Amino acid sequence: MRLAAAGAAVVLLLPEDGLPEVLHWGAHIGDSPEDLEDLERATRPVLATNGVDHGVRVALLPESWTGWTGTPGLSGHRAGASWSPRFRPTRIDVDEHEQGGSVVVQAHDTAAGLRLGLELELLPSGLLRLRGRVTNVGARPYTLDGLRLALPVPTKADEILDLAGRWAKERVPQRAPFVVGSHVREGRHGRTGADAATVLVAGEPGFGFESGETWGVHVAFSGNHVVSAERTFDGRRLLLGGELLLPGEVELAPEESYTGPWIYASHADGLDALAARFHDHLRARPRHPRSPRPVVMNVWEAVYFHHDLDRLKELADLAAEVGVERFVLDDGWFGGRRDDATGLGDWAVSEEVWGDGRFTELVRHVKGLGMEFGLWFEPEMVNPDSDLARRHPEWILQVEGRLPVEARHQQVLDLSHPGAYEHVLSSVVAVVREHGVDFVKWDHNRDLVDAGSTRTGRAGVHEQTLAAYRLIDEIRARCPGLEIESCSSGGARVDLEILERTDRVWASDCIDAHERQQIQRWTAQLLPPELVGSHVGADRAHTTGRRLDLSFRAATAVFGHFGIEWDLSEAGEGERAELAGWVDYYKQARHLVHTGRVVRRSLEGGDLWLHGAVSPDRTEALYGLTLRERHVTWPAGRVRLPGLDPDATYLVRPSGPAVVRGDDPRTAPPGGRTDCG
Ligand code: DGJ
């Protein structure tokens, strides 16, 4: 059977005695009986010399009993038994729409005492997603080691690309040939990770933003996960993904089930079109942020831990003057948190710094200036030097007999303890409600190492991740209208499952605009710009020491969810006026940037970068052109503006605050007309 949407199609073989197999995932194809028969014939497995005596079919969940010697989809056992299941379908539900649809297959292996559910959905954006669920129907516990789902890609997908990175340098692309063996990207940080693959792409050699057939997968999970590209001796190529389970982490009691994360898969011609399917899907969600994304002022780099009412009121005044719409108080407002070694977990306004009504006064002041008030939390964490850790040392994730090594002087609070969960839930909700907090910057600043639960004695990353999701969901339910940002030492929690419950990500702690060009360009492989916080930092970037003009810093931030992270009391009056011009400019441009189609190009051997947003009806577009490196020739070659309607004629002019005000003769519109055919 075939599902099709937005130029993409998936064809499944649904055998009576085996699991579903993807015969085609890619461009649109017809679904006449002849088409499907031809496809089935063309994809029939051939006998591999010295292989098993029948053609091996590789299902959505590959099984070893078939003779498949690549990675199996399900791994686990029941005290050493039931380790090689053979599932047979018991029920198949197909729900086909004009745009996409879904297939749900139930299967079982009675001998192994396992039930399996496989769900595949082609979304209206043409994005495919799949997930699996395994249930223990045996009489004894079943230890699950892993559940991975696989999608085939054709032989022409001969090159792979995914992302790497580290703190303050997230989402760095890396390419490799698709050689025999497995290219495996494991995330073992207990969070999505600054080095997460994000989207693992296989494509035609030389594929780029504009062209080259590509297939990409993303594992939507904020805990340990794995994604891989596997090419086997018999010429098959698969993209696989799933959660990465720690030893003994998931043991299913009789009748207990495990559901794996959604694996999202996008096929398109070129990386821009591949990204567009993710963007379209996200933008179509009922709770995708629809209000104009407010200009943010976050005070982290302005004051760090030095909180002082007068100073922050002054910053709020300056913020309002330049047109800020949301003022965010970062780390340091609660408990004994005067530096990063103390107080995490004690989520009550600090008496020492913010007592005697000073906190309320700040919030009133901010709101009185017409801005929303945002506040930083790191709900899943605890400093050993905190009242919470002293009261409940058993709520810290740990292994028997020792505490994990500290990271940023902190440990992880085990949210699977009902008491710990309740403590965080009630404290966050109380602060949000009491002070009318509009926005929470939700941080998560360390990896989960030795993350065992004292409740079960087992590895606890899986439970912790699900508990964090529940916690955010419940906070949102209790605080309607609250917006939440996913921050994790900058951009270490960027995935589609955290985005089901948050409104934007903080892409990186690196606000250096030169670096940000790269970080934003590749974060866009998954997320549209309105979900990516992008701030104008100080002229000398705190993380790199690089000095950059305000115009470059601001023009970079305009292509995201714009904000400011700069001590404006240090900026000169002229700079503040210039910044105000950019804030105005962003307010005019945000609708286009936040609804437009993202286009990216790498020109002049990669020295010249172009990115832009083209309105859905292609009547207007905004482009940023960045000379990342000084080029060997000058001027560089002419730039073709991508994404436009070849039959239309466009007026092309420089854009920016000076142009908007029309008072800068150097950048005034030339008024020329340019054909962009
Ligand atoms: C890490 C975040 O990425 C920063 O923006 C800031 O909020 C600090 N944590 C505060 O501790």
Boltz pocket constraint, residues with backbone or C-beta under 6 A from the ligand:
constraints:
  - pocket:
      binder: B
      contacts: [[A, 300], [A, 330], [A, 331], [A, 376], [A, 443], [A, 445], [A, 487], [A, 488], [A, 489], [A, 490], [A, 491], [A, 506], [A, 508], [A, 509]]
      max_distance: 6.0
